Amino acid sequence: MVIQSIPFDEVGISSRSLLGALQTFHVWTVGCQMNKADSEKFAAGLVRAGLSFVEDPAEADLVVVNTCSVRQGAEDRASSKLGHLKKLRDTQRPGMKIAVMGCMVGPRHDGLKKRFPYVDVFARPQAFEDIIRAVVPDTDLGGEFWPQTVGQPEGVTAFVPVVHGCDKFCTYCIVPYRRGRERSRPLADIRHEVAVLAARGVREVTLLGQTVEAYGHDLQDPTDLADLFTMIHGVEGIERIRFLTSYPKDMTDRIIASVAELPKVCEYFNIPVQSGDDEILGAMRRGYTIGEYVERVEKINSVVPAASITTDLIVGFPGETEQQFLTSYELLERLRFDKVHVAAYSPRPGTIAFRKMDDDVPQEEKMRRLHAVEELQERVGREINRALAGTMQEVLVEEARDGRWTGRSRSNKLVHFSGECHVGDVITVTIEETSAWSLKGVKAPAERPDTAPARNLVDPANSESQPPRLG
């Protein structure tokens, strides 16, 4: 994490540390975009309070580990990091405070205290003040301190949480038990944050929610994600608006239409399907059928024909048969997503699936199915991107990497290119080479990019590829 200096006169407090002996801090993050946004906000608050960020945890008075528990691998990485910090404190930094926050921490965390007795404080997601009060007793930064704190992103793009928590309670998911029920932020608070980010040089914001289309359902004045798009569209300096993650039942025609109508809203949708089989979807408690899911995808294709659509898929869910997996495979081949985030089912303690379902698909079989999806998606992604060769794409310049510029198109394609430009520029790139995962090209003199080809759905029966044979 790179923490840029935030002027203290911007927030109206002195540069003297308000947290006593604490002078330096380090934040380590694993997990989703929401975790990244939480870490940036907490770090910005610590800077406001007079602390300095350090890249090396060995130089920190306070080290915060922001955790994820959606997959076992993420928990293992956090556990390994904590073991390293314990050794560091025992051998080099005896006064260092260690804090753990994020989705590994539930309402009751006695088990964590037993596993990590050397940790000074455990805090649930976004419970920043709990950490401050634990490491510096009797400290109160004020009721408006955290709401007025805006995280400092590393570049010209930023994640902005707009709705916290989740009400869906899918049987495999721990998020509702860790982040709580859905809570929408007021429109005015979000606009303030986006305006501050724009003033700091941010050109693209991604609006975040576990189910982002749920935004506004709980607010006193009727509003929705389309209203939020419209409001942010008027913020000077913001060139692009994205949103993550979508839930099919919450995606209304009005929201889809707003993506088509508002120039700053990018034509990109991430809509997790999780399974292509209705019986498995029912066991997951996803709340929709495949027919309903496909109807939403087809609606997007008709209203926003150049849209890029990605999805998430879980393979090896309890009880998933080979035929049910093949049904999912055939759905992916038919809908031809631009990208598929595939994961093998990982039982999470505290979830309904963990309590009531047997994890009965062998790990070897899970991995075989996962690799089959990866191979399919590599082919589909290569075919989709090949159609972009020779087109001109609008690209936001994000960074220089390995001697060339890197950015993303409106449809969220990773683009590497050459030419004279600066970070933060929105330019046109002529695409010369394509692969399954990225595009390559050169900066074009033209100012007007091409419209991406419409999505091409296929009938699996007419496809040249064959479903995987799984034994």
FENZI-V760216 format. One record per pair of residues at least 4 apart in sequence whose ideal C-beta (glycine too) atoms are under 6 Angstrom apart, sorted by sequence separation. I is the first residue (numbers start at 1). J is the second residue. D is the distance in whole Angstrom. If there is no record, write none. Layout:
BEGIN
i->I j->J d->D
i->I j->J d->D
END
This chain:
BEGIN
i->31 j->35 d->4
i->88 j->92 d->6
i->89 j->93 d->5
i->105 j->109 d->5
i->112 j->116 d->6
i->123 j->127 d->4
i->141 j->145 d->4
i->144 j->148 d->5
i->174 j->178 d->6
i->175 j->179 d->5
i->185 j->189 d->5
i->198 j->202 d->6
i->219 j->223 d->6
i->223 j->227 d->4
i->251 j->255 d->6
i->257 j->261 d->6
i->258 j->262 d->6
i->288 j->292 d->4
i->300 j->304 d->6
i->320 j->324 d->5
i->352 j->356 d->6
i->353 j->357 d->5
i->361 j->365 d->5
i->377 j->381 d->6
i->408 j->412 d->6
i->409 j->413 d->4
i->421 j->425 d->5
i->8 j->13 d->6
i->46 j->51 d->4
i->54 j->59 d->4
i->88 j->93 d->6
i->153 j->158 d->4
i->185 j->190 d->5
i->197 j->202 d->4
i->246 j->251 d->5
i->275 j->280 d->4
i->281 j->286 d->5
i->288 j->293 d->6
i->320 j->325 d->6
i->349 j->354 d->5
i->361 j->366 d->6
i->400 j->405 d->6
i->401 j->406 d->5
i->434 j->439 d->5
i->458 j->463 d->6
i->17 j->23 d->6
i->29 j->35 d->5
i->54 j->60 d->5
i->57 j->63 d->5
i->68 j->74 d->4
i->69 j->75 d->5
i->133 j->139 d->6
i->209 j->215 d->6
i->259 j->265 d->5
i->275 j->281 d->5
i->348 j->354 d->6
i->409 j->415 d->6
i->421 j->427 d->5
i->8 j->15 d->5
i->29 j->36 d->6
i->89 j->96 d->5
i->123 j->130 d->4
i->132 j->139 d->6
i->169 j->176 d->5
i->216 j->223 d->4
i->300 j->307 d->5
i->347 j->354 d->5
i->399 j->406 d->5
i->433 j->440 d->4
i->123 j->131 d->5
i->216 j->224 d->5
i->397 j->405 d->6
i->398 j->406 d->6
i->407 j->415 d->6
i->431 j->439 d->5
i->432 j->440 d->6
i->166 j->175 d->5
i->232 j->241 d->6
i->398 j->407 d->5
i->432 j->441 d->5
i->29 j->39 d->4
i->112 j->122 d->6
i->121 j->131 d->5
i->166 j->176 d->5
i->215 j->225 d->5
i->274 j->284 d->6
i->397 j->407 d->5
i->406 j->416 d->5
i->431 j->441 d->4
i->67 j->78 d->4
i->194 j->205 d->6
i->278 j->289 d->5
i->396 j->407 d->5
i->430 j->441 d->5
i->27 j->39 d->5
i->213 j->225 d->5
i->274 j->286 d->6
i->278 j->290 d->6
i->347 j->359 d->5
i->395 j->407 d->4
i->404 j->416 d->5
i->405 j->417 d->5
i->417 j->429 d->5
i->429 j->441 d->4
i->430 j->442 d->6
i->65 j->78 d->6
i->85 j->98 d->5
i->109 j->122 d->5
i->121 j->134 d->4
i->165 j->179 d->5
i->167 j->181 d->6
i->395 j->409 d->6
i->404 j->418 d->6
i->415 j->429 d->6
i->429 j->443 d->6
i->430 j->444 d->4
i->165 j->180 d->4
i->167 j->182 d->5
i->27 j->43 d->5
i->65 j->81 d->6
i->165 j->181 d->5
i->393 j->409 d->4
i->394 j->410 d->5
i->427 j->443 d->6
i->428 j->444 d->4
i->105 j->122 d->5
i->165 j->182 d->5
i->128 j->146 d->6
i->165 j->183 d->5
i->428 j->446 d->5
i->100 j->119 d->5
i->105 j->124 d->5
i->163 j->182 d->6
i->164 j->183 d->5
i->273 j->293 d->6
i->395 j->415 d->5
i->25 j->46 d->5
i->98 j->119 d->5
i->163 j->184 d->5
i->428 j->449 d->5
i->63 j->85 d->6
i->98 j->120 d->5
i->99 j->121 d->5
i->100 j->122 d->5
i->101 j->123 d->4
i->344 j->366 d->4
i->97 j->120 d->5
i->102 j->125 d->6
i->162 j->185 d->6
i->241 j->264 d->5
i->246 j->269 d->6
i->419 j->442 d->6
i->240 j->264 d->6
i->241 j->265 d->5
i->242 j->266 d->5
i->246 j->270 d->6
i->397 j->421 d->5
i->414 j->438 d->4
i->415 j->439 d->5
i->416 j->440 d->5
i->417 j->441 d->5
i->418 j->442 d->5
i->419 j->443 d->3
i->245 j->270 d->5
i->246 j->271 d->4
i->417 j->442 d->6
i->1 j->27 d->6
i->25 j->51 d->5
i->240 j->266 d->6
i->244 j->270 d->5
i->311 j->337 d->5
i->344 j->370 d->5
i->397 j->423 d->5
i->413 j->439 d->5
i->39 j->66 d->5
i->310 j->337 d->6
i->313 j->340 d->6
i->24 j->52 d->5
i->26 j->54 d->6
i->162 j->190 d->6
i->226 j->254 d->5
i->309 j->337 d->6
i->310 j->338 d->5
i->316 j->344 d->5
i->317 j->345 d->5
i->342 j->370 d->6
i->397 j->425 d->5
i->22 j->51 d->6
i->226 j->255 d->5
i->229 j->258 d->5
i->233 j->262 d->5
i->310 j->339 d->4
i->311 j->340 d->6
i->312 j->341 d->5
i->313 j->342 d->5
i->314 j->343 d->6
i->315 j->344 d->6
i->316 j->345 d->4
i->19 j->49 d->5
i->24 j->54 d->5
i->58 j->88 d->6
i->225 j->255 d->5
i->308 j->338 d->4
i->396 j->426 d->5
i->18 j->49 d->4
i->26 j->57 d->4
i->35 j->66 d->5
i->184 j->215 d->5
i->212 j->243 d->5
i->233 j->264 d->5
i->269 j->300 d->6
i->314 j->345 d->5
i->342 j->373 d->4
i->18 j->50 d->5
i->86 j->118 d->5
i->99 j->131 d->5
i->182 j->214 d->5
i->184 j->216 d->5
i->226 j->258 d->4
i->395 j->427 d->6
i->17 j->50 d->4
i->35 j->68 d->6
i->160 j->193 d->6
i->213 j->246 d->6
i->229 j->262 d->5
i->16 j->50 d->5
i->17 j->51 d->6
i->26 j->60 d->4
i->58 j->92 d->6
i->69 j->103 d->4
i->82 j->116 d->6
i->184 j->218 d->5
i->213 j->247 d->6
i->395 j->429 d->5
i->15 j->50 d->6
i->24 j->59 d->6
i->25 j->60 d->5
i->58 j->93 d->6
i->62 j->97 d->5
i->63 j->98 d->5
i->64 j->99 d->5
i->65 j->100 d->5
i->66 j->101 d->5
i->67 j->102 d->4
i->68 j->103 d->5
i->69 j->104 d->5
i->175 j->210 d->6
i->184 j->219 d->5
i->24 j->60 d->5
i->66 j->102 d->5
i->203 j->239 d->5
i->204 j->240 d->4
i->206 j->242 d->4
i->207 j->243 d->4
i->208 j->244 d->6
i->211 j->247 d->4
i->214 j->250 d->5
i->229 j->265 d->5
i->392 j->428 d->5
i->393 j->429 d->5
i->11 j->48 d->5
i->24 j->61 d->5
i->25 j->62 d->4
i->26 j->63 d->5
i->27 j->64 d->5
i->28 j->65 d->5
i->29 j->66 d->4
i->31 j->68 d->3
i->67 j->104 d->4
i->198 j->235 d->6
i->213 j->250 d->4
i->267 j->304 d->5
i->280 j->317 d->6
i->340 j->377 d->4
i->23 j->61 d->6
i->30 j->68 d->5
i->97 j->135 d->5
i->194 j->232 d->5
i->206 j->244 d->6
i->213 j->251 d->5
i->249 j->287 d->6
i->269 j->307 d->6
i->273 j->311 d->5
i->297 j->335 d->6
i->392 j->430 d->5
i->393 j->431 d->6
i->22 j->61 d->5
i->158 j->197 d->5
i->198 j->237 d->3
i->211 j->250 d->6
i->249 j->288 d->5
i->267 j->306 d->5
i->272 j->311 d->6
i->318 j->357 d->4
i->3 j->43 d->5
i->22 j->62 d->5
i->191 j->231 d->6
i->195 j->235 d->5
i->198 j->238 d->5
i->248 j->288 d->5
i->267 j->307 d->4
i->268 j->308 d->5
i->269 j->309 d->5
i->270 j->310 d->5
i->271 j->311 d->6
i->272 j->312 d->4
i->274 j->314 d->5
i->280 j->320 d->6
i->318 j->358 d->6
i->391 j->431 d->5
i->6 j->47 d->5
i->194 j->235 d->5
i->318 j->359 d->6
i->320 j->361 d->6
i->411 j->452 d->6
i->213 j->255 d->6
i->318 j->360 d->6
i->389 j->431 d->6
i->31 j->74 d->6
i->150 j->193 d->5
i->256 j->299 d->6
i->260 j->303 d->5
i->388 j->431 d->5
i->30 j->74 d->5
i->158 j->202 d->5
i->166 j->210 d->4
i->187 j->231 d->6
i->256 j->300 d->6
i->260 j->304 d->5
i->280 j->324 d->6
i->325 j->369 d->5
i->336 j->380 d->5
i->160 j->205 d->5
i->162 j->207 d->5
i->166 j->211 d->6
i->248 j->293 d->5
i->251 j->296 d->6
i->259 j->304 d->6
i->316 j->361 d->4
i->389 j->434 d->5
i->150 j->196 d->4
i->156 j->202 d->6
i->163 j->209 d->4
i->338 j->384 d->6
i->388 j->434 d->6
i->30 j->77 d->5
i->156 j->203 d->5
i->157 j->204 d->4
i->158 j->205 d->5
i->159 j->206 d->5
i->160 j->207 d->6
i->161 j->208 d->5
i->162 j->209 d->6
i->256 j->303 d->5
i->277 j->324 d->4
i->30 j->78 d->6
i->248 j->296 d->5
i->386 j->434 d->5
i->159 j->208 d->5
i->385 j->434 d->4
i->3 j->53 d->4
i->277 j->327 d->5
i->316 j->366 d->3
i->163 j->214 d->6
i->276 j->327 d->5
i->315 j->366 d->6
i->163 j->215 d->5
i->276 j->328 d->3
i->392 j->444 d->5
i->28 j->81 d->6
i->162 j->215 d->5
i->275 j->328 d->5
i->125 j->179 d->5
i->315 j->369 d->4
i->382 j->436 d->4
i->392 j->446 d->6
i->276 j->331 d->3
i->315 j->370 d->5
i->381 j->436 d->4
i->394 j->449 d->4
i->393 j->449 d->5
i->392 j->449 d->5
i->378 j->436 d->5
i->392 j->450 d->5
i->391 j->450 d->4
i->387 j->453 d->5
i->35 j->102 d->6
i->103 j->178 d->4
i->42 j->128 d->5
i->38 j->126 d->6
i->372 j->468 d->4
i->368 j->470 d->6
i->308 j->411 d->4
i->45 j->149 d->4
i->308 j->412 d->6
i->44 j->149 d->5
i->69 j->174 d->5
i->44 j->151 d->5
i->41 j->149 d->6
i->44 j->152 d->5
i->41 j->151 d->4
i->40 j->151 d->3
i->171 j->284 d->6
i->170 j->284 d->5
i->171 j->285 d->5
i->170 j->285 d->5
i->20 j->136 d->5
i->19 j->136 d->5
i->336 j->457 d->6
i->37 j->159 d->4
i->36 j->159 d->6
i->37 j->161 d->5
i->33 j->159 d->5
i->334 j->460 d->5
i->34 j->161 d->6
i->333 j->460 d->5
i->330 j->460 d->5
i->333 j->463 d->6
i->329 j->467 d->5
i->326 j->467 d->5
i->267 j->410 d->6
i->268 j->411 d->5
i->266 j->410 d->5
i->267 j->411 d->6
i->268 j->412 d->4
i->306 j->451 d->5
i->6 j->152 d->6
i->306 j->452 d->4
i->4 j->152 d->5
i->322 j->470 d->5
i->305 j->454 d->4
i->2 j->154 d->5
i->301 j->455 d->5
i->177 j->350 d->5
i->34 j->208 d->5
i->174 j->348 d->5
i->33 j->208 d->6
i->174 j->350 d->6
i->174 j->351 d->6
i->172 j->351 d->6
i->171 j->352 d->4
i->172 j->353 d->5
i->171 j->353 d->4
i->239 j->426 d->5
i->204 j->396 d->6
i->203 j->424 d->5
i->155 j->398 d->6
i->156 j->423 d->6
i->156 j->424 d->5
i->72 j->346 d->5
i->71 j->346 d->5
END
